[in-house]
């Protein structure tokens, strides 16, 4: 069984506080865009998976969300 196409990124942070701030920023982004990606997270990392609607490849909205999430993450991520 094949998986539908998706966009995936993992962001790592120095502390839980930074992870929490990033998750809060993602919540605002999701409310704004009405896109709610699959999130997996622990104390110092967040995994984001964006899938297209109805099993399709990610489209412009998902790609824009991924770009905006990367900009948000840049404020906190570990180099």
QUIBELGI-V159627 format. One record per run of one state. SS is the DSSP state (a for helix, b for strand, c for the rest). FROM is the first residue (numbers start at 1). LEN is the number of residues. If there is no record, write none. Layout:
SS;FROM;LEN, SS;FROM;LEN
//
This chain:
c;1;5, b;6;8, c;14;2, a;16;18, c;34;4, b;38;5, c;43;2, b;45;7, c;52;1, a;53;3, c;56;4, a;60;14, c;74;3, b;77;1, c;78;2
//
